[in-house]
């Protein structure tokens, strides 16, 4: 069954006067840093914009809207260079959220590029569901299932095909689908053995494929029931009882249907005509300082500070992103007390030159907050108070420079939390939520404040959304304990301290 999307195509390309090994490409929803050929990157961005439109339509989201935080992609021509950034990750690509926005890193070889695209589509689907959910709580099986469905999308010049089998589906050639009573629970990372976790992912894909792709192709009423079920799940109804009520069948009967669906030799796919988009892709050459800052920021986020500092060891003050790079270098150097004087010199260099970037102000606030913690540990309460105030001043200057500067908002909220000014911190985090709703760390802080204030009803859906989305088993386990305590109407403060 084909669906039409009424959009108009005018894809243009503007190129800067001089070329460089690395360049930055930008479209309405994506930014790509790459040393690959221009034609390959432009094609990638156009495919991504087309994929995004279909994914938004399929998710029931407004396709014409733009993102609060554009996904920035780093795509390497050399797989060796990619492995240096990926470090011990044995993957073709990986996704992360930083305080400067969501990031995707992709390997360089043709085989790696194909695998990385599957990862990109999968993880970008996760991003979209959080970016546009406005706090809507999805069950974990649906979050994983829809990501696997969209991750297997095939984009060509005329069509986008949804519903093909992803590699995880091969598990169902050897194992039966997971029991539905197990699948429907908002399970936590770490609840299952490795084998069960793989079966969970495969069954989540199968279930979502049946309720979304099969339903769209063959049974629209089934798709409407799925939407009703997701709404009732969000309201906090019992996931099993709500499922049987909405679908009008017992779990055992539905299990038989799903098992039979898994055994079908052919499953339906949806062929969407490729949407015609009014998008422009711009290209600009970038200096080494900007490139090295982007790579160092990725390494810093991944805990690889020594290598990140290597990228920031030779910076040109005449190049763009110099202040951002220096401030990031100072953040990392400040983690070692032996670098106090060096960090002070870097901070003075930045402030005397006139900081204009909200991101830099946020990094300066980060530095002062870390110094505050060092002072507290050393028993220097007199110095600590001044450092905390300086952190607040920097963060507020960053917000004055850009009211949507997430980095500055984040560190202002951190200062306010240190002072236990929970109402003020929640107000700042509400602003941060509007800027970057997909940031899980921000959502967690919002939930913790609500719990400390005794606002359990508002905190509960946020906590449930994080249980389903978190890829960190220990955090998922602790969040699950919070949910259990919520049933009693009381939260142990010691548990919140562990989050």
MOWO-V99366 format. One record per residue. PHI is phi in degrees with one decimal (none if undefined). NEAR is the number of other ideal C-beta (glycine too) atoms within 10 Angstrom. D_LAST is the distance of its C-alpha to the last C-alpha in Angstrom with 1 decimal. Layout:
<<PHI,NEAR,D_LAST> <PHI,NEAR,D_LAST>>
This chain:
<<none,10,46.8> <-104.1,8,46.5> <-119.3,13,44.8> <-108.4,8,45.8> <-125.6,16,43.8> <-90.9,6,45.9> <-136.8,14,45.0> <-116.2,8,47.2> <-97.9,12,47.2> <-146.8,9,47.9> <-95.4,15,46.0> <-114.8,9,47.1> <-144.7,12,46.4> <-109.9,9,46.9> <-121.1,12,47.1> <-70.5,13,47.1> <-68.8,6,50.3> <-124.5,7,49.2> <-95.9,10,47.4> <-146.9,14,44.8> <-61.3,11,43.2> <-108.3,20,39.9> <-141.8,20,39.7> <-113.9,21,37.4> <-114.8,22,38.0> <-136.1,16,36.8> <-131.6,20,37.2> <-55.0,16,35.8> <-123.9,19,32.5> <-140.8,22,32.3> <-126.4,18,32.7> <-124.1,24,33.8> <-102.9,21,34.3> <-161.2,23,36.7> <-110.4,17,39.7> <-82.1,19,41.0> <-64.3,10,44.2> <-57.8,15,44.2> <-62.2,9,45.6> <-67.7,13,42.8> <-72.2,21,40.0> <-61.2,17,41.7> <-60.9,14,42.1> <-60.4,23,38.4> <-65.8,22,37.5> <-61.5,20,40.1> <-63.7,18,38.8> <-65.5,22,35.2> <-63.4,19,36.4> <-66.2,25,38.4> <-59.6,24,35.6> <-58.2,25,33.2> <-59.9,22,35.9> <-67.3,24,36.4> <-61.3,22,32.7> <-64.2,17,32.3> <-61.8,15,35.4> <-64.5,22,34.3> <-84.1,17,30.9> <75.5,9,32.8> <-107.8,16,31.6> <-70.7,10,33.9> <-64.4,16,35.3> <-78.8,9,36.9> <-73.0,12,33.7> <-105.2,9,32.3> <-80.3,18,28.8> <-66.6,16,26.6> <-128.3,20,25.5> <-64.6,15,28.2> <-69.5,23,27.2> <-99.4,21,28.4> <-113.3,25,29.8> <-111.6,23,31.0> <-118.4,23,33.8> <-92.2,27,35.6> <-74.9,17,39.3> <-103.1,13,38.8> <-68.5,18,36.6> <-64.1,11,36.7> <-64.9,15,35.1> <-61.6,24,32.4> <-61.9,17,31.6> <-65.2,16,31.3> <-78.3,21,28.5> <-68.1,21,26.9> <57.1,12,27.1> <-87.1,8,26.0> <-76.8,13,25.3> <-91.8,6,28.2> <-138.3,17,28.4> <-90.1,23,30.9> <-172.5,25,28.3> <-149.3,21,24.6> <-123.6,19,22.5> <-152.1,12,19.7> <-108.1,18,18.4> <-115.4,18,18.9> <-70.5,22,19.0> <-105.7,21,22.7> <121.3,20,22.4> <-73.3,23,22.3> <-133.9,20,24.1> <-131.5,22,26.1> <-118.7,26,28.0> <-126.4,27,31.1> <-72.8,27,33.5> <-100.3,20,37.2> <-71.7,16,39.3> <-59.1,8,40.8> <-62.7,10,39.2> <-64.5,18,35.8> <-63.4,20,36.2> <-62.7,11,36.8> <-65.6,16,33.7> <-64.2,24,31.6> <-63.7,21,32.9> <-61.6,18,31.6> <-64.6,19,28.2> <-60.6,25,28.5> <-59.9,24,29.7> <-61.9,22,26.9> <-71.2,19,24.0> <-66.2,25,25.8> <-63.8,24,26.0> <-56.8,20,22.2> <-59.9,19,22.3> <-62.3,21,25.0> <-64.3,22,23.4> <-82.8,24,20.4> <-61.5,20,22.6> <-113.9,18,25.0> <-82.6,17,23.1> <52.4,9,22.5> <91.1,14,19.6> <-64.6,14,21.6> <-102.0,22,19.7> <-99.3,21,21.3> <-67.5,25,21.1> <-60.7,24,19.9> <-63.0,26,23.5> <-74.8,21,24.8> <-57.4,21,22.4> <-73.4,25,23.4> <-63.3,27,26.9> <-69.1,25,27.9> <-67.6,24,26.5> <-70.7,24,28.8> <-61.7,26,31.6> <-74.2,26,31.5> <-62.4,22,30.8> <-89.8,22,34.2> <-61.5,26,36.0> <-115.4,15,39.3> <-110.6,20,40.4> <-127.5,10,44.0> <-68.3,9,46.6> <-118.3,8,47.4> <-136.7,16,44.8> <-125.2,22,41.1> <-103.4,15,40.8> <-109.6,24,37.8> <115.6,20,37.5> <-66.0,15,38.4> <-79.2,15,37.0> <-80.7,20,34.1> <-54.3,12,34.0> <-62.7,22,31.4> <-65.3,18,34.1> <-61.5,10,36.1> <-57.7,20,33.9> <-74.6,20,35.7> <-77.1,9,39.0> <-119.9,8,38.0> <-129.3,14,35.7> <-70.9,13,35.8> <-56.8,21,33.1> <-62.8,27,30.1> <-60.8,13,30.7> <-65.5,22,29.9> <-64.6,13,28.3> <-79.1,15,25.7> <-63.0,24,25.5> <-72.3,24,25.1> <-68.4,15,21.9> <-78.8,20,18.7> <-64.7,21,17.9> <-104.4,22,14.8> <-60.5,20,15.1> <96.3,15,16.2> <-69.9,16,17.8> <-105.8,16,21.2> <-71.0,9,23.4> <-58.6,7,24.4> <-63.4,10,27.6> <-64.5,15,25.9> <-64.1,15,23.5> <-65.6,15,26.6> <-64.5,23,28.4> <-59.4,23,25.6> <-62.5,21,25.9> <-64.8,26,29.7> <-70.4,27,29.8> <-60.6,25,27.5> <-61.4,26,29.9> <-61.1,27,32.9> <-61.2,25,31.7> <-67.8,22,30.9> <-60.8,27,34.2> <-66.1,22,36.1> <-82.7,23,34.7> <-116.2,24,34.8> <-77.0,20,37.5> <-59.1,19,39.8> <-64.2,19,39.5> <-67.2,18,40.4> <-82.1,16,43.3> <-131.4,12,44.6> <-151.2,13,43.1> <-61.1,10,41.8> <-62.6,8,41.3> <-61.5,15,38.7> <-63.5,17,36.7> <-65.5,12,36.9> <-65.2,17,35.7> <-62.1,19,32.7> <-62.9,14,31.8> <-62.7,14,32.3> <-63.4,21,30.0> <-61.4,19,27.2> <-65.3,13,27.7> <-70.6,17,27.7> <-62.5,23,24.5> <-58.1,17,22.9> <-70.6,10,24.2> <96.0,14,22.3> <-69.9,15,25.4> <-58.2,13,25.5> <-64.8,18,25.5> <-79.1,13,28.4> <-62.2,11,30.6> <-64.5,19,30.2> <-63.5,23,31.2> <-63.6,17,34.3> <-69.7,14,35.3> <-67.6,19,35.0> <-88.2,18,36.7> <63.4,9,39.2> <-152.7,14,39.0> <-78.5,12,37.5> <-61.7,17,34.8> <-64.7,11,37.4> <-67.6,12,39.8> <-67.8,17,37.3> <-62.2,18,36.3> <-62.2,12,40.0> <-63.4,12,40.2> <-67.2,20,37.2> <-62.8,14,38.5> <-67.3,9,41.9> <-63.1,16,40.3> <-65.2,21,38.7> <-90.9,9,42.2> <-62.6,9,44.0> <-70.6,4,45.7> <-130.1,5,45.1> <-117.9,17,42.4> <-70.5,16,42.8> <-128.8,18,41.7> <-112.6,21,41.8> <-98.2,16,43.9> <-90.1,23,43.0> <-60.3,13,45.5> <-60.5,20,43.8> <-69.3,20,43.2> <-88.0,15,45.2> <-113.7,20,43.0> <-89.0,13,43.9> <-129.1,19,41.8> <-117.9,13,42.7> <-109.7,22,41.4> <-104.6,14,41.9> <-124.0,18,42.1> <-139.4,16,42.0> <-67.7,15,42.4> <-124.6,20,39.7> <-79.7,17,40.1> <-60.7,17,38.5> <-62.5,23,36.2> <-65.6,20,34.5> <-59.6,22,34.4> <-66.2,23,32.9> <-64.0,28,30.3> <-59.6,22,29.2> <-70.2,23,29.0> <-64.9,25,27.4> <-62.3,25,24.6> <-62.9,21,23.9> <-65.1,21,24.0> <-60.6,20,21.7> <-61.4,15,19.1> <-88.2,19,19.5> <79.3,9,19.3> <-100.8,18,23.1> <-69.7,16,23.9> <-61.3,9,27.2> <-70.6,15,28.7> <-59.8,24,27.4> <-65.9,16,29.3> <-60.4,15,32.3> <-66.4,25,32.4> <-104.5,22,32.3> <-82.8,9,34.9> <-134.1,9,37.9> <-112.9,19,37.5> <-102.9,13,40.3> <-65.7,11,40.2> <-89.2,8,42.6> <-102.5,16,40.3> <-60.4,15,37.8> <71.3,23,34.1> <-61.6,19,35.2> <-63.5,23,33.1> <-61.6,21,30.0> <-67.1,25,30.6> <-63.7,22,31.3> <-65.6,25,28.2> <-67.7,24,26.0> <-59.9,23,28.0> <-64.1,24,27.4> <-56.6,22,23.6> <-71.4,19,23.7> <-62.0,18,26.5> <-69.8,22,24.7> <-72.1,12,22.2> <-114.8,11,25.2> <-60.1,11,26.7> <-67.7,7,30.1> <-99.3,15,30.1> <-54.4,13,30.0> <-67.2,8,33.5> <-63.5,14,33.3> <-63.0,21,30.2> <-60.2,14,32.1> <-64.5,12,35.1> <-65.1,20,33.2> <-64.1,22,31.6> <-61.8,10,35.1> <-58.8,14,36.6> <-70.2,22,34.3> <-69.3,13,34.8> <-72.0,8,38.5> <-81.1,12,39.0> <89.4,7,37.5> <-73.2,20,34.1> <-118.1,10,34.3> <-95.6,19,31.2> <-60.8,22,28.1> <-62.2,23,26.2> <-65.3,28,27.8> <-58.7,30,27.0> <-62.0,29,23.3> <-66.6,29,23.6> <-64.1,27,25.4> <-62.7,27,22.7> <-58.0,24,20.2> <-59.7,27,22.8> <-66.7,24,23.2> <-64.8,23,19.5> <-63.3,16,19.3> <-65.0,23,22.6> <-58.8,22,21.3> <-65.1,14,18.6> <-59.8,17,21.5> <-65.1,18,23.7> <-61.9,16,21.3> <-62.4,10,21.0> <-86.7,11,24.9> <77.1,9,25.4> <-96.6,14,27.0> <-64.9,9,25.9> <-63.7,8,29.0> <-72.0,15,28.1> <-59.8,19,24.4> <-60.7,13,25.4> <-66.8,14,27.7> <-66.7,20,25.3> <-65.7,20,22.7> <-66.0,13,25.6> <-66.0,19,26.7> <-60.9,24,23.4> <-63.7,20,23.7> <-60.6,16,27.3> <-62.2,26,26.7> <-62.7,30,24.1> <-68.1,16,26.5> <-64.4,18,29.3> <-64.5,28,27.5> <-70.1,20,27.0> <-64.6,12,30.7> <-72.0,17,31.7> <-156.7,18,29.8> <-63.0,13,28.1> <-105.5,15,26.3> <-77.6,27,25.1> <-61.6,26,21.4> <-58.6,27,20.8> <-68.2,32,22.2> <-60.5,28,20.5> <-61.7,24,17.0> <-77.4,29,17.9> <-66.1,28,19.6> <-61.6,25,16.6> <-64.9,20,14.7> <-59.7,25,17.7> <-64.8,21,17.7> <-68.7,19,14.2> <-57.5,17,15.2> <-82.9,12,18.2> <60.0,9,16.3> <-92.4,14,18.6> <-68.6,15,16.4> <-63.1,9,19.4> <-66.0,15,20.5> <-63.6,22,17.1> <-64.0,20,16.9> <-62.3,12,20.5> <-67.2,23,19.9> <-67.9,23,17.1> <-62.3,13,19.6> <-64.4,16,22.0> <-64.2,25,19.6> <-60.9,22,19.0> <-62.8,14,22.8> <-77.9,18,23.1> <-143.3,26,20.5> <-63.7,18,19.2> <-82.3,23,18.3> <-75.9,23,15.7> <-69.0,16,12.4> <-61.8,13,10.3> <-65.8,22,12.4> <-60.7,23,12.0> <-62.8,17,8.3> <-64.6,22,9.1> <-60.0,21,12.0> <-62.0,24,10.5> <-63.7,21,8.3> <-63.7,21,11.7> <-59.2,19,13.6> <-67.6,23,11.9> <-64.9,16,12.5> <-83.2,13,15.9> <81.7,11,16.6> <-88.6,13,17.3> <-69.4,18,16.1> <-64.0,10,18.8> <-76.1,14,17.7> <-73.4,21,14.0> <-57.8,19,14.9> <-66.3,16,16.5> <-66.1,19,13.9> <-62.3,22,11.3> <-63.4,24,14.3> <-65.4,26,15.1> <-76.1,23,11.9> <-58.7,22,12.2> <-71.7,21,15.7> <-98.3,21,15.2> <-65.3,22,12.5> <-98.0,9,14.3> <-101.8,14,11.6> <-56.2,12,12.1> <-66.7,12,9.3> <-64.6,19,6.7> <-61.3,21,9.7> <-63.1,15,10.1> <-64.9,17,6.9> <-64.2,27,7.8> <-62.4,20,11.3> <-64.9,15,10.7> <-60.8,24,9.8> <-60.6,15,13.0> <-63.8,9,14.9> <-68.9,16,14.2> <-59.9,18,15.2> <-65.0,9,18.5> <-88.8,9,19.2> <80.9,8,18.6> <-145.4,9,16.3> <-115.5,18,12.6> <-72.9,12,11.8> <-56.4,8,10.3> <-64.9,7,9.3> <-68.9,14,6.9> <-64.4,16,5.3> <-65.7,8,5.6> <-82.2,11,3.8> <-73.5,16,0.0>>
